[in-house]
Amino acid sequence: MIQFSGVWVPLVTPLRHGALDLPALSGLVEHLSAHGVHGFVACGSTGEAALLDDDEQQAVLRTIVEAAGDRPVLMGLSGPRPAQVAERAKRLAEHHRIAGYLVTAPAYLKPAQAGILDFFTAVADASPLPIVAYDIPARTGVRIEPSTLLALAAHPRIRAVKDCSADVGAATALLDDGRLALLAGNDDELFAQLALGASGSITASAHLRPDLFVRLHRLFAEQRLAEARTLWYRLRPLITALFAEPNPAPLKAMLASEGRLADELRAPMTAASAGCVERARQALAALDAQFPR
């Protein structure tokens, strides 16, 4: 049974001259695995999934699964029509060794909560694999309200929530209920969510210094809160810099500076500004000085 805990990395999708750079992706997965991350997400928003066609998404997923070894991989799924999303969930499970799906509410349509409940139920009924509901209203335009999540918790294949709602009350309600694992989704709220009782996180910032994000989770697991707090305040400047402009532009620039991939995104995404990149570099340099690699 898969455990939704620890540090999961929503992977960027390396590009070079407009095409997928699968060797860079494989190398990135191996690097992060060596530093102890617990799992990966393929084709999430950090991976520019909406700008990849179906063949590209399958190539990205296949590459990540092969490089991840025994570490679990979630596949991002989204779409407006539940029947199509459900069919894709079945098809992907037949061809790829994946642990489950990260599923958003339908974007742009802004359905009622009854429609969101029906959407997730239809996908979960069809899926042979566990599902993490992804509450990210900043991208979808609609919340998955706590009452809806609690109703979905009755489904045996809906196992966790990636929470990007910035709603402490919602997180508290889920934790109090206890049926769904809570995964922190907003990097700047990571400490607060872990302090509330989140079992893990899906953290884009963990592409950089993954060892320190793994350490932060371990400190919480060991109830060493003073040490966790100190580490968090050292990580915060980097997280702030990485999200000063649209994700994943600053992150890709930083990974490019480490030689892990090209600093390339797909239109309409654009490269991070020089000022943003410089602030991120300074934050990472300060972190490296405090915690040598």
N, C-alpha and C positions, 0 to 999 in steps of 0.2 A: 504494500500500500504506500503510495507516494506521500511524503510529508511536505506540506507547504510551509517551510520554515527556512530560516537563514537568508543568505544573500543570493538573490537571483538577478542576473544582468540582462536587461533588454538590449540586445545587441544592435549596434549600428550595422549598416550594410555598406561595406567598402565598395567604392566605384573607382574606375580608372578609364579615362577617355570615353565615358558614357556607358561602359559595360560593367557587369559585376566583376569584382576582383575576389574570386573565391579563394585563392591561396592566402590572401591577406586575412580573409574572414576565418579560415581554418587556423592560421597562426594566432589570431586574436583569441579564439576560443581556447586553444592550448595554453596560451599565456595566462589567461584568467583562471583556468582550471588549476594550473600549477600554484596559484596563489590562494586556492581554497574556496572559491565561490561554490555555492551549493547547486545552482541550476541556471538555465538560460531561457530567454524568450526570443524566438525567431519571429520576424515580421510584425513587430509592434510599431508604435508610432515613432520610437527612436530609430527604428530600422527603415523609415521612409516607406513602409509597406504599401501605402496608397499609391505610390509612384512606381511600383513594380508590377509587371504583368504576371499571369499565373505561372508561366514557365520559370520566370525569374524567382518567384516566391518558392517554388518547389526546389530549385537549385540551391537557394539559400538554406532552406530547411534541411535538405539532404547533407549539405556541407557541415552545418552545425551539429547535426546528429552524429555524423561520422567522427568529427573532431572531439565531441564532448565525452566520448567513452561511456562510463557508467553514470555520468551526471544527467539528470532529467532535463528535457527540453519541452517547453510549452510553445505551441504555435498560435500566433495571433489570428483571430477570425473576426471579421466584421462584414456588414452588408445590410441592406434595407429589407430583404425578403427572407423570412425565417426558413422557408423550404429550401432556398438555395444555400443558405449558411449551413443548415443541417446536412444537406447532401454533400457539401464540401467536407464537413467534419467526418462523415463516413468514408469518403474517398481517400482523404489524407491518411486516416488510420490504417487503411488497407495497404498503403505503399511506404509508410515511414514509421520508424520506431520512436514514437513520441509519447510523452507522458500525459498530455492533455492539451487543453485549449484555453487561451485568454480571450474572452469574448466581450465585446462592447455592446452597449445598447445601440439600436439603429440610429445613425447620425442624420442630421438635417431634418428628419421628419417630425421630431418632437412628439412621439406618440404618448397617449395617456399611460398611467402606470399599469392598467389592465393589459394594454397592448405590449408593454415591456415584459410583463409576467408571461404572457402567451408566447412571446418571442423566445425567451430563455427556456421555457418549458419545452417548446418544439425542438430547439437545438439539443437540449439535454436528453430528450426522449430518443433522439436519433443517434446521438454520439455514443460510441462504445468506451469513451475515455472521460476522465474527470474534467470538469470545467471550473475555471476561475472567472467570476463575473468582474468586469472591469468598469468601475464607476468613474468616468472621466468627463463630467459635464462641460468642461472648457473646450473639449473637442467634439463631443456628440451633440451638445446643445440641450441635453436632457439629463436629469438625475435618475439614478436607480434608487428610489427612496428606501429608507430603512425598512419600512413595512413590506415593501416588495422583496427586498433581500431576505427578510425573515421568512416570507412565504416560500421563496426559492430554496431556502435551507432544508425544506422537507424533501427535496429531490435528491436521490442518492448519488447522483453524479455531479451535483453542484457543491463544491467542496471548500471554496475560498473566495475572498473578495480582494481585488486590488483597489485600494481606496485612494482616489485622487479628488475626493469631494471637498476637502478642507472643512469637514463637518465633524467636530469632536463628538457631538451628540450621537451621530450615526455610528461612529466607531465604538463608542461606549455601549450602545444598544447591541451591536453585533457581538462584542466581547462578553457582555453580560449574558446573552443568549447561549453562546458557546458552541453552536453547531458549525459555524463557518470559521475557517482560519482567516485572520486579518493580515493582509500584506500591505505594508506602507507603500504608497505609490508616489507621493510628492516628496522629492528628495529633501526639500527644506523642512519637512515635517518628520523626518526619519526618527530623530531622537524622541520627539513627543509621542509618536505612535508606538515605538518600542517601550517607552515608559508606561503607556496605557496598557500594554499587554499584547501588542502585535507579535505574531510568531515569526515574522520575517519581513522582507521587503523586496520589491522589484525596483532596483536603483540604478539609473543610468550613470550617475557619477562614479559608480564602482568600476567603470572601465579604467579609471585612473586610481592608482594606489588601492587595488582591490584588497590587499592584505590588511589595510587599516579598516576598511568597512567590515571585513570578516572579524577583525579584532573587536570592533564596536559591538557586533551581535554577540560575540562570545562573552564580553564583559557583562552584557545584560543577562545572558543565560546564567552566569555565575553570580549575579546580583552584586557586582562590583560597580555600583552606580556612580561613585565619586570619580573613579577612573574613566568610566564611560562618558561622563559629563565633560571631563577635561579633554578627552579625545574629540568629542563632538565639536567643541569650540575651536579646535584646530582644523577640523574638516570644513566647518561652515563657510569660510571665505572662498574655498575652491568651489563648493556647491553653488554659492551665490554667483560667482563669476561664470560658471558653466550654464546657468539659466538666465543670464542677463539679456541674452538674445535667443531667438527660437532654437529649440533643441531639434536636431543634434549638431547644429553648425559649430558652436564653440567646442563641443566634445570632439568632433572630427578634426578640427584644427589642432587640438592638443594631441590627439593620437597621431596625426601626421607629423607633428614636431618630434614625436618619439620614434618615427620611422615605421609605424605599424600599418599605415594605409595612406592613400592620397587624400588631400584636403579637397574633396569633391562631393557635391550634392546634386540632386536632380531638381531642375526647375519645376515649380516656382521657388523652391528653397534656394537660398543664397548663402555665400560664405560669411562667416562671422567678421565683424569689423576688426581692424587692427587694434583699436583700443580695447575691445572686449578680449581679444586673444592675449594681449599683453597683461591685462589684469589677471587672467586665468594662469598665465605663466608665472607671474609673481606669486600668486597664491600657492601654486604647486611647488615652487622653489622654496617658499617658507615652510611648507609641510615637509618637504624632503629634508630640510635643515633640522627640523625638530625630530623627524622620524626617518633616519637614513635608511635607504633601501638595502 
